[in-house]
């Protein structure tokens, strides 16, 4: 079954659902309608002749390589796979969707008048490098990826005249700087509550681990659904997502997540739309390091696409105002979450 480009873009907007390519190498200018792109999230990825893992390999892609996407196709030859979606690549061939983050390239006018405590901002390009100082010649601290969210404290002018944002990391003590045109300062509308007329007691979230599916309910009416990636049990350790009834009591628009050991370690700045439900840090959150929803692969958290996580963040209780970095609901009366096998 082939999905048209129009349907592909509609579905992405609803559910999402060489090593370093300069933006001009993609033929993109700031005033143009941005193309639909994909960023490779795995160490390497083959473009294949047909939408199937055993089809002939055409070209090899590497992590963070950015490619143009023309549409999506459901693989008919792999009907037992949990994810049968493949992206069609401009120039010919197909790539497995689970290894490609759908991204856009949108440049932004720098916002100079930031409040004293700053505001959250999301990355709107496939990736941008954050430096130790407001200069592209300064050492790179982190690579910031599309749809990640970071707390911007102020706008500063670099020695080259370029405007940079000073980012306050919630884990690192020293700030770092990213080009202002690559981040969009969020507005109150971006975090405005969804369905505020519905009593909070009627909102609840159901997660099925066997189906790797999340459903948001308003009473007996389902209003939202998304594929997830829950905790994994492997030879490296047991990170299964806990079962039971919980409440979303601690929320923040962004968190720098770090943990693990040499074999399983991770260092992920700007994880977006985090909703904690256990004391030891298990949460629902947006995910940018893979697009492989439908099977367990996390360290216990419930991975969602950034777009799905933002929807839940806005819809659920407690509400976090734009000017707050986090909110902790001490009476634990946040939106109810039921996790079942």
Secondary structure, 3 states (H helix, E strand, C coil): CEECHHHHHHHHHHHCCCCCCCHHHHCCCCCCCCCCEEEECCCEEEEECCCCCCCCEEEEEECCCEEEEEEEEECCCCCCCCCCEEEEECCCCEEEHHHEEEECCCCCCCCCCCCCCCEEEEECCCEEEEECCCCCCCCEEEEEECCCEEEEEEEEECCCCCEEEEEECCCCCCCEEEEHHHEEECCHHHHCCCCCCCCHHHEEEEEECCCCEEEEEECCEEEEEEECECECEECCEECCCCCEEEECCEEEEEEEEEECCCCCCEEEEEEEEEEECCCCCCEEEEECCCCCCCCCCECCCEEEEHHHHHHHHHHCCCCCCCCCCEEECCCCCCCEEEEEC
